[in-house]
Amino acid sequence: MFKSAYFLFLLGAIQISAFDCSKVQLGDKTIDLSTLNNEFSVKHNETVPPTINNYLYRVNMCKPLTAPEAVPKEDSCGANSWGCKVVTNYKSNAARVIEVLSFAEGENNGYPEFSVVQPEGKPKGVFWEMTGQTINEIKWKTKIEVLCHTEEAIKIELVSANQGEINFKVHNKAICEQVLVFNNGYLYLFLNIPEDKKPEDKKPDDKKPEDKKPDDKKPDDSNKQLGFFSFFFYL
């Protein structure tokens, strides 16, 4: 019996470690998204007189979360949780955990899925999806959109947390260099350029027609973009 239990534990450990963010398959491309192998957290407060609720969301897109230290077992998600929500209620400096939800977990040692999706009216993007706990007959699921970010630091934001579904956006520089999206025979790489990184406006052309040289050309407005640049190569 001991040998059987040990074998099942070892098999589970092997299966969990088999998911590798450095070798993510997207279509016929294998890309490295190992920079996402980190624990991200988002938190916010909600005032509910005479108390305050603190919402903490933790997620790792590449492996199960590390259990927090010095926290009772019932106040944290299980060992197979990849995404955990904990709500702590505060009143008169007294704190108590009132909700624990594993919104992304390795059910039956399952793994999350990366996919390329084209939202309506937008270019194709990379999404991470995983299911979570079932509570009150509601099966929770999580979707994370991975967006190009020009800075080294990885940023995460909570988009929505409606009944049964939680959505995040992760801004990651690696996606700019690694993710290649095919569109109609061209290879596109979409870059989301922040406002403070856009080129300065060109100065108006004050030259009179008679002062212009033959080589002078009118500034080209064809490079103006709305929210992203697109680089492409014909295959």
C-alpha positions as CSV (number, residue, x, y, z in Angstrom):
1,M,0.0,0.0,0.0
2,F,2.9,2.4,0.9
3,K,4.5,1.6,-2.5
4,S,1.3,2.4,-4.4
5,A,0.8,5.7,-2.6
6,Y,4.4,6.6,-3.3
7,F,4.1,5.7,-6.9
8,L,0.9,7.9,-7.3
9,F,2.7,10.8,-5.6
10,L,5.7,10.4,-7.9
11,L,3.5,10.2,-11.0
12,G,1.6,13.4,-9.9
13,A,4.9,15.2,-9.4
14,I,6.2,14.1,-12.8
15,Q,3.0,15.3,-14.5
16,I,3.0,18.7,-12.8
17,S,6.6,19.3,-13.7
18,A,5.9,18.3,-17.4
19,F,4.3,21.7,-18.2
20,D,7.1,23.9,-19.5
21,C,6.6,27.6,-20.3
22,S,9.9,27.7,-22.1
23,K,8.4,25.4,-24.8
24,V,4.9,26.7,-25.5
25,Q,3.3,25.3,-28.6
26,L,1.3,27.9,-30.6
27,G,0.2,26.5,-33.9
28,D,3.4,25.2,-35.6
29,K,5.6,27.5,-33.5
30,T,7.3,26.7,-30.2
31,I,8.0,29.8,-28.2
32,D,9.7,30.7,-24.9
33,L,7.5,32.3,-22.4
34,S,9.5,31.3,-19.3
35,T,9.5,35.0,-18.1
36,L,5.9,34.3,-17.1
37,N,7.1,31.7,-14.6
38,N,6.5,34.1,-11.7
39,E,3.9,34.6,-9.0
40,F,1.8,37.7,-9.8
41,S,-0.7,39.3,-7.4
42,V,-3.4,41.9,-7.6
43,K,-5.2,43.3,-4.6
44,H,-7.8,45.9,-3.8
45,N,-10.1,47.0,-1.0
46,E,-13.8,47.3,-0.8
47,T,-15.5,49.3,2.0
48,V,-18.5,47.5,3.5
49,P,-19.5,49.5,6.6
50,P,-18.6,49.0,9.3
51,T,-15.9,46.7,7.8
52,I,-13.4,46.6,4.9
53,N,-12.8,43.6,2.6
54,N,-9.4,43.0,1.1
55,Y,-9.3,41.0,-2.1
56,L,-6.1,39.3,-3.0
57,Y,-5.6,37.4,-6.3
58,R,-2.5,35.3,-6.9
59,V,-1.6,33.5,-10.1
60,N,1.3,31.7,-11.7
61,M,0.9,30.9,-15.4
62,C,3.6,28.2,-15.4
63,K,3.3,26.1,-12.3
64,P,1.2,25.7,-9.1
65,L,1.4,28.5,-6.5
66,T,3.7,28.2,-3.5
67,A,1.8,27.8,-0.3
68,P,2.1,31.0,1.8
69,E,4.0,30.6,5.1
70,A,2.3,30.8,8.5
71,V,-1.2,30.7,7.0
72,P,-3.7,28.1,8.2
73,K,-4.5,25.5,5.6
74,E,-8.2,26.4,5.5
75,D,-7.3,30.1,4.7
76,S,-5.4,29.3,1.5
77,C,-5.9,27.3,-1.7
78,G,-4.8,23.7,-2.2
79,A,-1.4,22.5,-3.4
80,N,-2.7,22.1,-7.1
81,S,-3.9,25.7,-7.3
82,W,-2.4,27.9,-10.1
83,G,-4.7,30.9,-9.2
84,C,-6.1,31.7,-5.8
85,K,-8.5,34.4,-4.5
86,V,-8.6,35.2,-0.8
87,V,-11.0,37.7,0.8
88,T,-10.1,39.0,4.2
89,N,-12.5,41.0,6.3
90,Y,-11.2,43.7,8.7
91,K,-13.2,45.3,11.6
92,S,-11.6,47.2,14.5
93,N,-8.2,45.8,13.6
94,A,-9.5,42.2,13.7
95,A,-9.0,40.2,10.6
96,R,-10.8,37.0,9.4
97,V,-10.7,35.2,6.0
98,I,-14.2,35.0,4.7
99,E,-13.6,33.5,1.2
100,V,-11.0,31.2,-0.4
101,L,-11.4,30.3,-4.1
102,S,-9.1,28.4,-6.4
103,F,-10.1,30.0,-9.7
104,A,-7.4,28.0,-11.7
105,E,-6.2,24.6,-10.6
106,G,-4.7,21.5,-12.0
107,E,-7.8,19.3,-11.9
108,N,-6.7,15.7,-12.2
109,N,-3.2,17.0,-12.8
110,G,-4.4,19.0,-15.8
111,Y,-2.5,21.9,-17.3
112,P,-3.5,25.4,-18.5
113,E,-3.7,26.0,-22.3
114,F,-2.1,28.7,-24.4
115,S,-3.9,29.6,-27.6
116,V,-3.9,32.2,-30.3
117,V,-7.3,33.9,-30.5
118,Q,-8.6,36.8,-32.7
119,P,-11.1,38.9,-30.7
120,E,-13.7,40.7,-32.9
121,G,-12.2,43.8,-34.4
122,K,-8.7,43.2,-33.0
123,P,-5.5,41.5,-34.1
124,K,-4.8,38.0,-33.0
125,G,-3.5,37.6,-29.5
126,V,-2.2,35.0,-27.1
127,F,-4.4,33.8,-24.3
128,W,-3.9,31.5,-21.2
129,E,-6.9,29.6,-19.9
130,M,-7.6,27.2,-17.1
131,T,-10.6,26.0,-15.1
132,G,-11.0,26.2,-11.4
133,Q,-13.2,25.0,-8.5
134,T,-16.9,24.3,-8.8
135,I,-18.8,26.2,-6.1
136,N,-22.6,26.2,-5.8
137,E,-22.8,24.4,-9.1
138,I,-20.7,27.2,-10.8
139,K,-17.6,26.0,-12.6
140,W,-15.0,28.8,-12.4
141,K,-12.6,29.5,-15.2
142,T,-9.8,32.0,-15.8
143,K,-8.5,33.7,-19.0
144,I,-5.4,35.8,-19.2
145,E,-4.5,37.9,-22.3
146,V,-0.7,38.2,-22.8
147,L,0.1,41.6,-24.4
148,C,3.3,43.1,-25.7
149,H,4.9,45.5,-23.3
150,T,8.0,47.5,-24.2
151,E,9.5,47.6,-20.7
152,E,11.3,44.9,-18.9
153,A,9.0,44.7,-15.9
154,I,6.0,42.4,-16.3
155,K,2.7,44.0,-15.3
156,I,-0.6,42.3,-14.5
157,E,-4.1,43.9,-14.2
158,L,-7.4,42.5,-13.2
159,V,-10.0,43.1,-16.0
160,S,-13.1,41.5,-14.5
161,A,-14.2,39.0,-11.8
162,N,-17.8,38.2,-12.7
163,Q,-19.7,35.2,-11.4
164,G,-17.9,32.2,-12.7
165,E,-15.1,33.9,-14.7
166,I,-12.0,35.9,-13.9
167,N,-10.0,37.8,-16.5
168,F,-6.6,39.3,-16.4
169,K,-4.2,41.1,-18.7
170,V,-0.4,40.5,-18.5
171,H,2.0,42.9,-20.2
172,N,5.2,41.1,-21.1
173,K,8.1,42.1,-23.3
174,A,8.9,38.5,-24.2
175,I,5.7,38.2,-26.2
176,C,6.9,41.0,-28.5
177,E,10.1,39.1,-29.4
178,Q,8.7,35.5,-29.4
179,V,5.1,35.4,-30.6
180,L,4.7,35.3,-34.4
181,V,1.1,35.4,-35.6
182,F,0.2,34.5,-39.2
183,N,-2.4,36.6,-41.1
184,N,-3.1,35.9,-44.8
185,G,0.4,34.7,-45.7
186,Y,2.2,37.5,-43.8
187,L,4.1,37.1,-40.5
188,Y,2.9,39.8,-38.1
189,L,4.2,41.0,-34.8
190,F,2.0,43.5,-33.0
191,L,3.6,46.0,-30.6
192,N,1.4,48.0,-28.2
193,I,3.3,51.3,-27.9
194,P,2.5,53.5,-24.8
195,E,1.7,57.1,-25.3
196,D,4.8,58.4,-23.7
197,K,7.0,56.2,-26.1
198,K,5.4,57.5,-29.3
199,P,7.6,59.7,-31.6
200,E,7.3,63.5,-31.2
201,D,5.1,65.3,-33.7
202,K,7.0,66.6,-36.7
203,K,7.4,70.4,-37.0
204,P,5.3,72.0,-39.7
205,D,7.0,72.7,-43.0
206,D,7.5,76.5,-43.0
207,K,9.3,76.6,-46.3
208,K,7.8,78.6,-49.1
209,P,7.3,76.8,-52.4
210,E,10.1,78.8,-54.1
211,D,12.5,78.0,-51.2
212,K,12.1,74.2,-51.5
213,K,14.8,72.2,-53.1
214,P,13.9,69.5,-55.6
215,D,14.9,66.8,-53.1
216,D,12.5,68.1,-50.4
217,K,9.6,65.8,-49.8
218,K,6.4,66.2,-47.9
219,P,6.4,64.4,-44.5
220,D,4.9,61.0,-44.9
221,D,1.9,60.4,-42.8
222,S,1.7,56.7,-43.6
223,N,3.5,55.7,-40.5
224,K,0.8,56.9,-38.1
225,Q,-0.7,54.0,-36.2
226,L,-3.7,53.7,-33.8
227,G,-2.5,51.9,-30.7
228,F,0.0,49.4,-32.3
229,F,2.7,49.1,-34.9
230,S,2.7,46.0,-37.1
231,F,5.9,44.6,-38.6
232,F,5.5,41.9,-41.3
233,F,7.5,39.7,-43.5
234,Y,6.2,37.9,-46.6
235,L,6.5,34.2,-46.3
